[in-house]
Amino acid sequence: MTGRHAEAEALFERLLALRNDVGLLAEEFDPASGQMRGNFPQALTHMALVNTARVLSLPQHKVKQGR
């Protein structure tokens, strides 16, 4: 939403690569060990993932207008 769409898409792709074999994410991720930590699976993490996918799929002029 700040106009850094390419950077957001790249970060989103990195996040998708962290999912387990059935596409689930935990509450936290430890970058040092590469392991998921905390509650698993985590609904709030998945809601944020879905919302981010939705926002990234919007035409950019709608994102800038806050739609």
C-alpha positions as CSV (number, residue, x, y, z in Angstrom):
1,M,0.0,0.0,0.0
2,T,3.1,2.3,0.1
3,G,3.8,1.8,-3.5
4,R,6.5,-0.9,-3.1
5,H,4.5,-3.6,-4.9
6,A,7.4,-5.5,-6.3
7,E,9.2,-5.7,-2.9
8,A,5.9,-6.8,-1.3
9,E,5.4,-9.6,-3.9
10,A,9.0,-10.8,-3.4
11,L,8.5,-10.9,0.4
12,F,5.2,-12.7,0.0
13,E,6.9,-15.3,-2.2
14,R,9.5,-15.8,0.5
15,L,6.8,-16.3,3.1
16,L,5.0,-18.9,0.9
17,A,8.3,-20.9,0.6
18,L,8.3,-21.2,4.4
19,R,5.0,-23.2,4.5
20,N,5.2,-26.9,5.4
21,D,4.3,-29.7,3.0
22,V,0.5,-29.1,3.3
23,G,0.8,-25.3,3.1
24,L,0.5,-24.5,6.8
25,L,2.3,-21.9,8.9
26,A,3.0,-21.7,12.6
27,E,2.6,-18.6,14.8
28,E,6.4,-17.8,14.6
29,F,9.4,-18.7,12.4
30,D,12.9,-18.9,13.7
31,P,15.2,-17.7,10.9
32,A,18.3,-19.0,12.6
33,S,17.1,-22.6,12.7
34,G,14.6,-22.5,9.9
35,Q,12.0,-24.0,12.1
36,M,8.4,-23.0,12.8
37,R,7.7,-22.1,16.5
38,G,4.6,-21.4,18.6
39,N,1.1,-22.5,18.0
40,F,0.5,-24.7,14.9
41,P,-1.4,-24.2,12.7
42,Q,-2.0,-20.6,13.5
43,A,-5.3,-19.1,12.2
44,L,-4.2,-15.4,12.5
45,T,-1.1,-16.2,10.4
46,H,-3.3,-17.7,7.7
47,M,-5.7,-14.9,7.8
48,A,-2.9,-12.4,7.2
49,L,-1.6,-14.6,4.4
50,V,-5.0,-14.6,2.6
51,N,-5.5,-10.9,3.2
52,T,-2.0,-10.1,1.8
53,A,-2.7,-12.3,-1.3
54,R,-6.0,-10.3,-1.8
55,V,-4.3,-6.9,-1.5
56,L,-1.4,-7.9,-3.9
57,S,-4.0,-9.1,-6.5
58,L,-5.8,-5.8,-6.6
59,P,-5.0,-3.3,-9.4
60,Q,-2.5,-0.8,-8.0
61,H,-4.7,2.2,-8.4
62,K,-7.3,0.6,-6.1
63,V,-4.7,-0.1,-3.4
64,K,-3.5,3.5,-3.5
65,Q,-7.1,4.7,-3.0
66,G,-7.6,2.4,0.0
67,R,-10.1,0.0,-1.6
